Amino acid sequence: MATEQDVKQRQIIEERARNISHNVRCTECGSQSIEDSQADVAILLRKLIRDEIKAGKNDTEIYQKLQDDFGETVLYAPKFDIQTAGIWLSPVIVGGIAAGIWAYQKHRQRTNVHIMALNLVRGVPLTPREKESMLDILTPPPAPRKWWWPGK
């Protein structure tokens, strides 16, 4: 008959195994953890984790074994290195570049307006494109329509 200590030991092993299993991706399903998956490989991985725990290995050693056997993608939280930094930071970098280009164009447009205004003061005729730009910039936007005011 199982003693109370054996029952507690089994509960601790089961809890550790479930905790590890939630952090490991099913290699067959891809979108599920091995804890949630019923694929054959997930069942085998859960058994492997329990066997490793019973053998006395800690969580880090088990994660490392899984990563060595199945690659880094088996873990939901891959290590942070140069390759993963590029993947995670690429949206920020692209957004920063886009914001920089937008700010430069706005700055350049304002600078061109000042140059065009100075040319007008000096009597230098504007090109048709410059005239169009000046009209676009100097023409105020139309007043917003008020939906509650009849006749406008």
DSSP file with accessible surface (Angstrom, degrees, kcal/mol):
  #  RESIDUE AA STRUCTURE BP1 BP2  ACC     N-H-->O    O-->H-N    N-H-->O    O-->H-N    TCO  KAPPA ALPHA  PHI   PSI    X-CA   Y-CA   Z-CA
    1    1 A M              0   0  235      0, 0.0     2,-0.2     0, 0.0     0, 0.0   0.000 360.0 360.0 360.0 143.2    0.0    0.0    0.0
    2    2 A A        -     0   0   50      1,-0.1     2,-0.1     2,-0.0     0, 0.0  -0.506 360.0-135.0 -77.2 133.6    1.3    3.5   -0.8
    3    3 A T     >  -     0   0   77     -2,-0.2     4,-2.0     1,-0.1     5,-0.2  -0.364  25.6-105.4 -81.3 168.1    2.3    5.6    2.0
    4    4 A E  H  > S+     0   0  146      1,-0.2     4,-2.3     2,-0.2     5,-0.2   0.879 121.6  54.1 -62.3 -35.7    1.4    9.2    2.4
    5    5 A Q  H  > S+     0   0  147      1,-0.2     4,-2.5     2,-0.2    -1,-0.2   0.891 106.0  52.2 -68.0 -37.8    4.9   10.3    1.5
    6    6 A D  H  > S+     0   0   79      2,-0.2     4,-2.4     1,-0.2    -1,-0.2   0.903 109.3  50.2 -64.1 -40.2    4.7    8.2   -1.8
    7    7 A V  H  X S+     0   0   58     -4,-2.0     4,-2.2     2,-0.2    -2,-0.2   0.927 111.6  47.5 -63.5 -44.6    1.5   10.0   -2.7
    8    8 A K  H  X S+     0   0  112     -4,-2.3     4,-2.4     1,-0.2    -2,-0.2   0.910 110.9  52.3 -63.0 -40.5    3.0   13.4   -2.0
    9    9 A Q  H  X S+     0   0  101     -4,-2.5     4,-2.4     1,-0.2    -1,-0.2   0.918 109.7  48.4 -63.0 -42.8    6.1   12.5   -4.1
   10   10 A R  H  X S+     0   0  146     -4,-2.4     4,-2.6     1,-0.2    -1,-0.2   0.887 110.7  51.5 -64.1 -38.9    3.9   11.4   -7.0
   11   11 A Q  H  X S+     0   0  123     -4,-2.2     4,-2.6     2,-0.2    -2,-0.2   0.904 109.9  49.2 -64.6 -40.6    1.9   14.7   -6.8
   12   12 A I  H  X S+     0   0   93     -4,-2.4     4,-2.5     2,-0.2     5,-0.2   0.932 112.7  47.3 -65.3 -44.0    5.1   16.7   -6.8
   13   13 A I  H  X S+     0   0   21     -4,-2.4     4,-2.7     1,-0.2    -2,-0.2   0.937 113.2  49.0 -61.9 -44.6    6.4   14.8   -9.9
   14   14 A E  H  X S+     0   0   66     -4,-2.6     4,-2.5     1,-0.2    -2,-0.2   0.913 111.6  48.7 -63.2 -42.2    3.0   15.2  -11.6
   15   15 A E  H  X S+     0   0  147     -4,-2.6     4,-2.3     2,-0.2    -1,-0.2   0.925 113.3  46.5 -65.8 -43.9    2.9   18.9  -10.9
   16   16 A R  H  X S+     0   0   72     -4,-2.5     4,-2.5     2,-0.2     5,-0.2   0.925 112.3  51.3 -62.3 -42.7    6.4   19.5  -12.2
   17   17 A A  H  X S+     0   0    0     -4,-2.7     4,-2.8    -5,-0.2    -2,-0.2   0.919 111.2  47.1 -63.3 -42.4    5.7   17.4  -15.3
   18   18 A R  H  X S+     0   0  119     -4,-2.5     4,-1.8     2,-0.2    -1,-0.2   0.907 111.0  52.0 -65.5 -40.5    2.6   19.4  -16.0
   19   19 A N  H  X S+     0   0   87     -4,-2.3     4,-0.6     2,-0.2    -2,-0.2   0.930 114.1  42.5 -62.1 -45.1    4.4   22.7  -15.5
   20   20 A I  H >< S+     0   0    0     -4,-2.5     3,-1.4     1,-0.2     4,-0.2   0.927 111.3  56.2 -65.9 -43.4    7.2   21.7  -17.9
   21   21 A S  H >< S+     0   0    0     -4,-2.8     3,-1.1     1,-0.3    14,-1.0   0.818 100.2  58.7 -61.6 -31.4    4.7   20.2  -20.4
   22   22 A H  H 3< S+     0   0   89     -4,-1.8    -1,-0.3     1,-0.2    -2,-0.2   0.753 106.7  49.1 -68.5 -22.2    2.8   23.5  -20.6
   23   23 A N  T << S+     0   0   68     -3,-1.4    53,-2.0    -4,-0.6     2,-0.5   0.332  96.3  84.4 -98.9   5.2    6.1   25.2  -21.8
   24   24 A V  B <  S-A   75   0A   0     -3,-1.1    10,-2.3    -4,-0.2    11,-0.3  -0.946  73.2-135.1-114.9 129.3    6.9   22.7  -24.5
   25   25 A R  B     -B   33   0B  75     49,-4.0     2,-0.3    -2,-0.5     8,-0.2  -0.579  24.4-112.7 -81.6 139.5    5.4   22.9  -28.0
   26   26 A C     >  -     0   0    0      6,-3.0     4,-2.0    -2,-0.3     6,-0.2  -0.564  19.6-148.3 -69.6 126.9    4.0   19.8  -29.6
   27   27 A T  T  4 S+     0   0   70     -2,-0.3    -1,-0.2     1,-0.2    -2,-0.0   0.743  96.1  43.3 -73.1 -18.9    6.3   19.0  -32.6
   28   28 A E  T  4 S+     0   0  134      1,-0.0    -1,-0.2     2,-0.0    -2,-0.0   0.881 124.1  31.4 -90.5 -44.8    3.4   17.5  -34.5
   29   29 A C  T  4 S-     0   0   52      3,-0.1     2,-0.8     1,-0.1    -2,-0.2   0.888  79.3-166.6 -81.3 -46.0    0.7   20.1  -33.8
   30   30 A G  S  < S+     0   0   29     -4,-2.0    -1,-0.1     2,-0.3    -3,-0.1  -0.132  76.8  60.3  86.6 -39.6    2.9   23.2  -33.5
   31   31 A S  S    S+     0   0  104     -2,-0.8     2,-0.3    -6,-0.1    -1,-0.1   0.521  96.6  65.9-101.0  -4.6    0.2   25.4  -31.9
   32   32 A Q  S    S-     0   0   79     -6,-0.2    -6,-3.0     2,-0.0    -2,-0.3  -0.845  79.6-117.7-116.6 154.0   -0.5   23.3  -28.8
   33   33 A S  B >>  -B   25   0B   5     -2,-0.3     4,-1.5    -8,-0.2     3,-0.5  -0.454  33.3-112.3 -78.2 162.4    1.6   22.5  -25.8
   34   34 A I  T 34 S+     0   0    0    -10,-2.3   -12,-0.2   -13,-0.8    12,-0.1   0.759 118.1  62.2 -69.4 -19.1    2.3   18.8  -25.2
   35   35 A E  T 34 S+     0   0   26    -14,-1.0    -1,-0.2   -11,-0.3   -13,-0.1   0.869 111.7  36.1 -69.7 -35.1    0.1   19.0  -22.1
   36   36 A D  T <4 S+     0   0   93     -3,-0.5     2,-0.2   -15,-0.2    -2,-0.2   0.643 103.3  88.6 -91.5 -18.3   -2.9   19.9  -24.3
   37   37 A S     <  -     0   0    1     -4,-1.5     0, 0.0     1,-0.1     0, 0.0  -0.560  53.3-164.2 -86.5 148.3   -2.1   17.8  -27.3
   38   38 A Q        +     0   0  138     -2,-0.2    -1,-0.1     4,-0.1    -4,-0.1   0.174  48.1 129.1-111.3  13.7   -3.2   14.1  -27.8
   39   39 A A  S  > S-     0   0   13      1,-0.1     4,-2.1     4,-0.0     5,-0.2  -0.329  71.1-115.5 -66.5 153.5   -0.7   13.4  -30.6
   40   40 A D  H  > S+     0   0  122      1,-0.2     4,-2.3     2,-0.2     5,-0.2   0.895 116.0  52.4 -58.6 -41.7    1.5   10.3  -30.1
   41   41 A V  H  > S+     0   0   31      1,-0.2     4,-2.4     2,-0.2    -1,-0.2   0.876 107.6  52.5 -65.4 -34.4    4.6   12.4  -29.9
   42   42 A A  H  > S+     0   0    0      2,-0.2     4,-2.4     1,-0.2    -1,-0.2   0.913 108.5  49.9 -66.9 -40.5    3.1   14.6  -27.2
   43   43 A I  H  X S+     0   0   72     -4,-2.1     4,-2.1     1,-0.2    -2,-0.2   0.929 112.1  48.1 -63.4 -42.5    2.2   11.5  -25.1
   44   44 A L  H  X S+     0   0  116     -4,-2.3     4,-2.6     1,-0.2    -2,-0.2   0.898 110.9  50.9 -65.9 -39.0    5.8   10.2  -25.5
   45   45 A L  H  X S+     0   0    4     -4,-2.4     4,-2.6     2,-0.2    -1,-0.2   0.889 108.1  52.2 -66.7 -38.8    7.3   13.5  -24.6
   46   46 A R  H  X S+     0   0   33     -4,-2.4     4,-2.2     2,-0.2    -1,-0.2   0.920 111.4  47.3 -62.0 -41.5    5.1   13.7  -21.4
   47   47 A K  H  X S+     0   0  120     -4,-2.1     4,-2.6     2,-0.2    -2,-0.2   0.926 110.5  52.3 -65.6 -41.7    6.3   10.3  -20.5
   48   48 A L  H  X S+     0   0   47     -4,-2.6     4,-2.5     1,-0.2    -2,-0.2   0.919 108.8  50.5 -59.7 -42.4    9.9   11.3  -21.2
   49   49 A I  H  X S+     0   0    0     -4,-2.6     4,-2.4     2,-0.2    -1,-0.2   0.928 110.7  48.4 -63.3 -44.3    9.6   14.3  -18.9
   50   50 A R  H  X S+     0   0   43     -4,-2.2     4,-2.5     1,-0.2    -1,-0.2   0.914 111.6  50.2 -63.6 -38.8    8.2   12.2  -16.1
   51   51 A D  H  X S+     0   0   67     -4,-2.6     4,-1.6     1,-0.2    -1,-0.2   0.899 110.1  50.0 -65.5 -39.5   11.0    9.7  -16.5
   52   52 A E  H  <>S+     0   0   26     -4,-2.5     5,-2.1     2,-0.2     4,-0.2   0.885 110.6  49.9 -67.0 -38.5   13.6   12.5  -16.4
   53   53 A I  H ><5S+     0   0    9     -4,-2.4     3,-1.8     1,-0.2    -2,-0.2   0.933 110.2  50.0 -64.5 -44.1   12.0   14.0  -13.3
   54   54 A K  H 3<5S+     0   0  143     -4,-2.5    -1,-0.2     1,-0.3    -2,-0.2   0.819 104.0  60.3 -63.8 -28.5   12.1   10.5  -11.6
   55   55 A A  T 3<5S-     0   0   77     -4,-1.6    -1,-0.3    -5,-0.2    -2,-0.2   0.515 123.0-107.1 -76.8  -6.2   15.8   10.2  -12.6
   56   56 A G  T < 5 +     0   0   63     -3,-1.8    -3,-0.2     1,-0.3     2,-0.2   0.586  67.6 148.0  96.2  12.0   16.4   13.3  -10.5
   57   57 A K      < -     0   0   78     -5,-2.1    -1,-0.3     1,-0.1     2,-0.1  -0.541  42.3-126.9 -81.3 148.3   17.0   15.9  -13.2
   58   58 A N     >  -     0   0   80     -2,-0.2     4,-2.0     1,-0.1     5,-0.2  -0.363  29.9 -98.5 -87.0 172.9   16.0   19.5  -12.6
   59   59 A D  H  > S+     0   0   45      1,-0.2     4,-2.9     2,-0.2     5,-0.2   0.888 121.2  54.1 -60.6 -41.3   13.8   21.6  -15.0
   60   60 A T  H  > S+     0   0  104      1,-0.2     4,-2.4     2,-0.2    -1,-0.2   0.913 108.6  48.9 -61.9 -42.2   16.7   23.3  -16.7
   61   61 A E  H  > S+     0   0  100      2,-0.2     4,-2.3     1,-0.2    -1,-0.2   0.895 111.8  49.5 -65.1 -37.1   18.3   20.0  -17.6
   62   62 A I  H  X S+     0   0    2     -4,-2.0     4,-2.5     2,-0.2     5,-0.2   0.939 111.4  48.0 -68.2 -45.7   15.0   18.7  -18.9
   63   63 A Y  H  X S+     0   0   50     -4,-2.9     4,-2.6     1,-0.2    -2,-0.2   0.915 112.0  50.8 -59.4 -41.6   14.4   21.8  -21.1
   64   64 A Q  H  X S+     0   0   89     -4,-2.4     4,-2.7    -5,-0.2    -1,-0.2   0.910 109.4  50.1 -64.3 -41.2   18.0   21.5  -22.4
   65   65 A K  H  X S+     0   0   62     -4,-2.3     4,-2.5     2,-0.2     5,-0.2   0.939 112.2  47.2 -62.4 -45.0   17.6   17.9  -23.3
   66   66 A L  H  X S+     0   0    1     -4,-2.5     4,-2.8     1,-0.2     5,-0.3   0.912 113.3  48.7 -62.9 -41.0   14.4   18.6  -25.2
   67   67 A Q  H  X S+     0   0   31     -4,-2.6     4,-2.0    -5,-0.2    -2,-0.2   0.905 112.1  48.6 -66.9 -39.9   16.0   21.5  -26.9
   68   68 A D  H  < S+     0   0  109     -4,-2.7    -2,-0.2    -5,-0.2    -1,-0.2   0.895 118.1  40.7 -65.5 -40.0   19.0   19.4  -27.9
   69   69 A D  H  < S+     0   0   88     -4,-2.5    -2,-0.2    -5,-0.2    -1,-0.2   0.869 132.5  19.5 -77.2 -38.3   16.8   16.6  -29.2
   70   70 A F  H  < S-     0   0   81     -4,-2.8     3,-0.2     1,-0.2    -3,-0.2   0.414 107.9-108.3-117.2  -2.9   14.1   18.6  -31.0
   71   71 A G    ><  -     0   0   30     -4,-2.0     3,-1.4    -5,-0.3    -1,-0.2  -0.114  43.1 -67.0  93.6 167.9   15.7   22.0  -31.6
   72   72 A E  G >  S+     0   0   51      1,-0.3     3,-1.5     2,-0.2    -1,-0.2   0.769 121.6  70.8 -67.4 -24.9   15.0   25.4  -30.1
   73   73 A T  G 3  S+     0   0  109      1,-0.3    -1,-0.3    -3,-0.2    -2,-0.1   0.619  80.0  76.1 -71.5  -9.9   11.5   25.7  -31.5
   74   74 A V  G <  S+     0   0    2     -3,-1.4   -49,-4.0    -7,-0.1     2,-0.3   0.773  86.8  72.7 -70.9 -22.1   10.2   23.0  -29.2
   75   75 A L  B <  S-A   24   0A  17     -3,-1.5   -51,-0.2    -4,-0.2   -52,-0.0  -0.721  74.6-145.2 -94.3 141.0   10.2   25.6  -26.3
   76   76 A Y  S    S+     0   0   81    -53,-2.0    -1,-0.1    -2,-0.3   -52,-0.1   0.764  97.6  47.1 -72.4 -25.6    7.6   28.3  -26.2
   77   77 A A  S    S-     0   0   84    -54,-0.4    -1,-0.2    -5,-0.0     3,-0.1  -0.751  81.8-167.0-117.8  84.4   10.2   30.7  -24.7
   78   78 A P        -     0   0   50      0, 0.0    -5,-0.1     0, 0.0    -2,-0.0  -0.277  34.2 -88.2 -68.7 159.3   13.4   30.4  -26.8
   79   79 A K        -     0   0  121      1,-0.1     2,-0.7    -7,-0.0     5,-0.2  -0.275  41.0-113.8 -66.2 153.8   16.6   32.0  -25.5
   80   80 A F        +     0   0  148     -3,-0.1     2,-0.2     4,-0.1    -1,-0.1  -0.805  56.8 137.2 -94.6 111.5   17.3   35.6  -26.4
   81   81 A D     >  -     0   0   55     -2,-0.7     4,-2.7     1,-0.0     5,-0.2  -0.737  69.4 -73.1-137.0-168.8   20.3   35.9  -28.7
   82   82 A I  H  > S+     0   0  152     -2,-0.2     4,-2.1     1,-0.2     5,-0.2   0.909 128.0  48.8 -59.8 -43.2   21.3   37.9  -31.7
   83   83 A Q  H  > S+     0   0  142      1,-0.2     4,-1.5     2,-0.2    -1,-0.2   0.948 116.4  40.3 -65.4 -48.2   19.1   35.9  -34.1
   84   84 A T  H  > S+     0   0   14      1,-0.2     4,-2.7     2,-0.2     5,-0.2   0.833 110.8  59.4 -72.0 -28.8   16.0   36.1  -31.9
   85   85 A A  H  X S+     0   0   15     -4,-2.7     4,-2.8     1,-0.2     5,-0.2   0.916 104.3  51.3 -62.5 -41.2   16.7   39.8  -31.1
   86   86 A G  H  X S+     0   0   41     -4,-2.1     4,-1.2    -5,-0.2    -1,-0.2   0.905 111.8  46.6 -61.8 -39.5   16.6   40.5  -34.8
   87   87 A I  H  < S+     0   0  109     -4,-1.5    -2,-0.2     1,-0.2    -1,-0.2   0.939 117.5  41.4 -68.4 -46.0   13.2   38.8  -35.1
   88   88 A W  H  < S+     0   0  174     -4,-2.7     4,-0.3     1,-0.2    -2,-0.2   0.842 120.7  41.8 -72.2 -34.0   11.7   40.5  -32.0
   89   89 A L  H  X S+     0   0   85     -4,-2.8     4,-2.4    -5,-0.2     3,-0.2   0.576  88.4  90.6 -92.2  -9.2   13.1   44.0  -32.7
   90   90 A S  H  X S+     0   0   52     -4,-1.2     4,-2.9     1,-0.2     5,-0.3   0.885  85.1  52.3 -59.1 -39.3   12.5   44.1  -36.4
   91   91 A P  H  > S+     0   0   87      0, 0.0     4,-2.5     0, 0.0    -1,-0.2   0.917 111.5  47.8 -63.3 -36.1    9.0   45.7  -36.1
   92   92 A V  H  > S+     0   0  107     -4,-0.3     4,-2.5    -3,-0.2    -2,-0.2   0.923 113.2  47.7 -67.5 -42.4   10.5   48.4  -33.9
   93   93 A I  H  X S+     0   0   98     -4,-2.4     4,-2.5     2,-0.2     5,-0.2   0.937 113.3  47.0 -64.8 -45.7   13.3   49.0  -36.3
   94   94 A V  H  X S+     0   0   96     -4,-2.9     4,-2.6     1,-0.2    -2,-0.2   0.923 113.0  49.8 -63.1 -42.1   11.0   49.2  -39.3
   95   95 A G  H  X S+     0   0   39     -4,-2.5     4,-2.5    -5,-0.3    -1,-0.2   0.907 110.7  50.0 -62.8 -40.1    8.7   51.5  -37.5
   96   96 A G  H  X S+     0   0   45     -4,-2.5     4,-2.4     2,-0.2    -2,-0.2   0.913 111.0  48.5 -65.2 -41.4   11.6   53.8  -36.5
   97   97 A I  H  X S+     0   0  103     -4,-2.5     4,-2.6     2,-0.2     5,-0.2   0.935 112.2  49.0 -64.3 -43.7   12.9   53.9  -40.1
   98   98 A A  H  X S+     0   0   55     -4,-2.6     4,-2.5     1,-0.2    -2,-0.2   0.919 112.0  48.5 -62.6 -42.4    9.4   54.7  -41.4
   99   99 A A  H  X S+     0   0   57     -4,-2.5     4,-2.7     1,-0.2    -1,-0.2   0.901 111.0  51.4 -65.0 -38.6    8.9   57.5  -38.8
  100  100 A G  H  X S+     0   0   43     -4,-2.4     4,-2.5     2,-0.2    -2,-0.2   0.917 110.6  47.5 -63.8 -42.9   12.3   58.9  -39.7
  101  101 A I  H  X S+     0   0   94     -4,-2.6     4,-2.5     2,-0.2    -2,-0.2   0.930 113.1  48.9 -64.0 -43.8   11.5   59.0  -43.4
  102  102 A W  H  X S+     0   0  159     -4,-2.5     4,-2.4    -5,-0.2    -2,-0.2   0.933 112.6  47.5 -61.5 -45.4    8.1   60.6  -42.6
  103  103 A A  H  X S+     0   0   50     -4,-2.7     4,-2.6     1,-0.2    -2,-0.2   0.909 111.6  51.1 -64.4 -39.8    9.8   63.2  -40.4
  104  104 A Y  H  X S+     0   0  145     -4,-2.5     4,-2.9     1,-0.2    -1,-0.2   0.923 110.5  48.5 -63.8 -42.9   12.5   63.9  -43.0
  105  105 A Q  H  X S+     0   0  118     -4,-2.5     4,-2.6     2,-0.2    -1,-0.2   0.905 112.0  48.8 -65.0 -40.5    9.9   64.4  -45.7
  106  106 A K  H  X S+     0   0   75     -4,-2.4     4,-2.3     2,-0.2    -2,-0.2   0.923 113.3  47.6 -63.2 -43.1    7.8   66.8  -43.4
  107  107 A H  H  X S+     0   0  116     -4,-2.6     4,-2.5     1,-0.2    -2,-0.2   0.931 113.1  48.4 -62.2 -44.2   11.0   68.7  -42.6
  108  108 A R  H  X S+     0   0  137     -4,-2.9     4,-2.8     1,-0.2    -2,-0.2   0.896 109.7  52.4 -65.1 -39.4   12.0   68.9  -46.3
  109  109 A Q  H  X S+     0   0   87     -4,-2.6     4,-2.0     2,-0.2    -1,-0.2   0.931 111.3  46.6 -63.6 -43.1    8.5   70.1  -47.2
  110  110 A R  H  X S+     0   0  156     -4,-2.3     4,-2.0     2,-0.2    -2,-0.2   0.903 112.3  50.6 -64.7 -41.3    8.6   72.9  -44.7
  111  111 A T  H  X S+     0   0   50     -4,-2.5     4,-2.3     1,-0.2    -2,-0.2   0.924 109.2  51.1 -62.4 -43.0   12.1   73.8  -45.8
  112  112 A N  H  X S+     0   0   69     -4,-2.8     4,-2.9     1,-0.2    -1,-0.2   0.873 106.4  55.1 -62.7 -36.2   10.9   73.9  -49.4
  113  113 A V  H  X S+     0   0   27     -4,-2.0     4,-2.7     2,-0.2    -1,-0.2   0.933 108.7  48.0 -62.9 -42.7    8.0   76.2  -48.4
  114  114 A H  H  X S+     0   0  122     -4,-2.0     4,-2.5     2,-0.2    -2,-0.2   0.920 112.7  48.0 -64.5 -41.8   10.4   78.6  -46.9
  115  115 A I  H  X S+     0   0   80     -4,-2.3     4,-2.6     2,-0.2    -2,-0.2   0.927 112.4  49.3 -64.6 -42.8   12.6   78.5  -50.0
  116  116 A M  H  X S+     0   0    9     -4,-2.9     4,-2.3     2,-0.2    -2,-0.2   0.919 111.1  49.9 -62.7 -41.2    9.6   79.0  -52.3
  117  117 A A  H  X S+     0   0   39     -4,-2.7     4,-2.2     1,-0.2    -2,-0.2   0.925 111.0  48.9 -64.5 -41.5    8.4   81.9  -50.1
  118  118 A L  H  X S+     0   0   88     -4,-2.5     4,-2.3     1,-0.2    -1,-0.2   0.906 110.0  51.9 -63.6 -40.3   11.8   83.5  -50.3
  119  119 A N  H  X>S+     0   0   31     -4,-2.6     5,-2.9     1,-0.2     4,-0.6   0.893 108.2  51.8 -63.1 -38.3   11.9   83.1  -54.1
  120  120 A L  H ><5S+     0   0   90     -4,-2.3     3,-0.9     3,-0.2    -1,-0.2   0.924 109.7  48.9 -63.0 -43.6    8.5   84.8  -54.3
  121  121 A V  H 3<5S+     0   0  127     -4,-2.2    -2,-0.2     1,-0.3    -1,-0.2   0.891 111.5  49.9 -62.9 -38.2    9.8   87.7  -52.3
  122  122 A R  H 3<5S-     0   0  174     -4,-2.3    -1,-0.3    -5,-0.2    -2,-0.2   0.564 119.3-111.8 -76.7 -10.8   12.9   87.9  -54.6
  123  123 A G  T <<5 +     0   0   61     -3,-0.9    -3,-0.2    -4,-0.6    -2,-0.1   0.631  65.8 148.1  89.6  13.8   10.7   87.8  -57.7
  124  124 A V      < -     0   0   64     -5,-2.9    -1,-0.3    -6,-0.2    -2,-0.1  -0.714  49.7-120.8 -82.4 124.9   11.8   84.4  -58.8
  125  125 A P        -     0   0  110      0, 0.0     2,-0.2     0, 0.0    -1,-0.1  -0.373  24.0-124.3 -68.4 145.6    8.9   82.7  -60.6
  126  126 A L        -     0   0   21      1,-0.1   -10,-0.0    -2,-0.0     0, 0.0  -0.614  19.9-117.3 -85.9 149.7    7.6   79.4  -59.2
  127  127 A T     >  -     0   0   69     -2,-0.2     4,-2.7     1,-0.1     5,-0.2  -0.376  34.1-104.2 -75.3 161.6    7.4   76.2  -61.3
  128  128 A P  H  > S+     0   0  109      0, 0.0     4,-2.2     0, 0.0     5,-0.2   0.889 123.9  51.6 -56.5 -36.8    3.9   74.7  -61.8
  129  129 A R  H  > S+     0   0  199      2,-0.2     4,-2.5     1,-0.2     5,-0.2   0.905 109.9  48.5 -66.8 -40.9    4.8   72.0  -59.2
  130  130 A E  H  > S+     0   0   57      2,-0.2     4,-2.7     1,-0.2    -1,-0.2   0.904 110.3  51.9 -65.4 -39.0    5.9   74.6  -56.7
  131  131 A K  H  X S+     0   0  119     -4,-2.7     4,-2.5     2,-0.2    -2,-0.2   0.922 110.3  48.4 -61.7 -44.2    2.7   76.6  -57.3
  132  132 A E  H  X S+     0   0  123     -4,-2.2     4,-2.5    -5,-0.2    -2,-0.2   0.924 111.9  49.3 -63.0 -42.5    0.6   73.5  -56.7
  133  133 A S  H  X S+     0   0   42     -4,-2.5     4,-2.3     1,-0.2    -2,-0.2   0.917 111.2  49.5 -62.2 -43.9    2.5   72.7  -53.5
  134  134 A M  H  X S+     0   0   18     -4,-2.7     4,-3.0     2,-0.2     5,-0.3   0.919 111.5  48.4 -62.6 -43.5    2.1   76.3  -52.2
  135  135 A L  H  X S+     0   0  112     -4,-2.5     4,-2.0     1,-0.2    -1,-0.2   0.908 111.3  50.8 -64.3 -40.9   -1.6   76.2  -52.9
  136  136 A D  H  < S+     0   0  113     -4,-2.5    -1,-0.2    -5,-0.2    -2,-0.2   0.904 116.7  40.7 -61.3 -41.0   -2.0   72.9  -51.2
  137  137 A I  H  < S+     0   0   66     -4,-2.3    -2,-0.2    -5,-0.2    -1,-0.2   0.905 120.3  41.6 -76.0 -40.0   -0.1   74.1  -48.1
  138  138 A L  H  < S+     0   0  121     -4,-3.0    -2,-0.2    -5,-0.2    -3,-0.2   0.705  92.1  91.6 -85.6 -19.6   -1.7   77.6  -48.0
  139  139 A T  S  < S-     0   0   84     -4,-2.0    -4,-0.0    -5,-0.3     0, 0.0  -0.650  78.5-129.3 -78.2 123.1   -5.3   76.6  -48.7
  140  140 A P        -     0   0  103      0, 0.0     3,-0.1     0, 0.0    -2,-0.1  -0.368  28.7-100.5 -69.8 151.7   -7.2   75.9  -45.5
  141  141 A P        -     0   0  114      0, 0.0     0, 0.0     0, 0.0     0, 0.0  -0.333  47.5 -90.8 -67.9 153.4   -9.1   72.7  -45.2
  142  142 A P        -     0   0  121      0, 0.0     3,-0.1     0, 0.0    -3,-0.0  -0.324  48.7 -97.8 -64.0 148.8  -12.8   72.8  -45.8
  143  143 A A        -     0   0   89      1,-0.1     2,-0.1    -3,-0.1     3,-0.0  -0.400  46.6-101.3 -65.0 141.1  -14.9   73.4  -42.7
  144  144 A P        -     0   0  111      0, 0.0     2,-0.3     0, 0.0    -1,-0.1  -0.393  37.3-113.1 -65.7 140.5  -16.3   70.1  -41.3
  145  145 A R        -     0   0  204     -3,-0.1     2,-0.7    -2,-0.1     3,-0.1  -0.572  21.9-139.8 -74.4 134.7  -20.0   69.5  -42.2
  146  146 A K    >   -     0   0  112     -2,-0.3     3,-1.2     1,-0.1     6,-0.2  -0.858   5.8-157.2 -96.8 118.2  -22.3   69.6  -39.2
  147  147 A W  T 3  S+     0   0  224     -2,-0.7    -1,-0.1     1,-0.3     5,-0.0   0.733  90.6  53.2 -70.3 -20.1  -24.8   66.9  -39.6
  148  148 A W  T 3  S+     0   0  153      2,-0.1    -1,-0.3    -3,-0.1    -2,-0.0   0.553  90.7  85.2 -93.0  -7.1  -27.3   68.6  -37.3
  149  149 A W  S X  S-     0   0  141     -3,-1.2     3,-1.0     3,-0.1    -3,-0.1  -0.835  75.4-139.9 -99.3 113.5  -27.3   71.9  -39.2
  150  150 A P  T 3  S+     0   0  112      0, 0.0    -2,-0.1     0, 0.0    -3,-0.0  -0.385  79.0  27.6 -71.5 148.2  -29.7   71.9  -42.1
  151  151 A G  T 3         0   0   90      1,-0.2    -2,-0.0    -2,-0.1     0, 0.0   0.417 360.0 360.0  89.1  -5.0  -28.7   73.6  -45.4
  152  152 A K    <         0   0  153     -3,-1.0    -1,-0.2    -6,-0.2    -3,-0.1  -0.870 360.0 360.0-117.5 360.0  -25.0   73.1  -45.1
